[in-house]
Amino acid sequence: MIENDGQKNGVTAANSVPPANHTKTVGKLFLLTVFMFGFGFALVPLYEVFCEITGINGRTDDSAAVYESVEVDETRTITVDFITRTSTGMPWEFTVDTKRVEVHPGELSQVNFYVRNPARRDIVAQAIPSVSPGSAALYVNKTECFCFQHQPLESGGETLMPMTFFIDPQLPDNITYFTLQYTLFDITERAGETVDVAMNTTLGD
């Protein structure tokens, strides 16, 4: 009888425990999900700011550098390869006259890029640079570059676009080679009225 009472009491005791507060748990999980979703969106601008500061994604500075009192380090030679690309749907012909240069840190160099617009419409382009390895981007200084401004070109037109640059002598010793790629994008619909760019030297002028 005692054993039966114990079993009966045990069952009663177990059944008397209040159920977990599922509503509270679901609420916490919902808030956690919202937080993680928002954090994921926040990572995009945070990452872009981080890349702007560090240059780890290979993006170079979009403003002109000043070449003044820069000491050339003739003990080192850096090889730079240039790559040209056009984005999907961009019909321009885009090439570079010198695909590889060897320069000393601090030495001012110029490379010319050629574009031709074979389309039956005027197009405004924007060039986006990228350096690989990305850590070298911090040390690429451009005093003149077509990537600083929009590049309008009428149908059938062609032009030379110069890019003048120097490499910061503080470039780490382990970096002796990097690539500088430019990708052209068609931004005609977003550019509004086209304005001639002074730095462009139209062929035949």
PyMOL commands that set and color helices and strands:
alter all, ss='L'
color gray80, all
select helices_A, chain A and resi 2-15+22-54+134-139+146-148+188-191
alter helices_A, ss='H'
color red, helices_A
select strands_A, chain A and resi 78-86+93-96+100-103+109-116+123-132+140-145+151-153+158-167+177-186+201-202
alter strands_A, ss='S'
color yellow, strands_A
deselect
rebuild
show_as cartoon
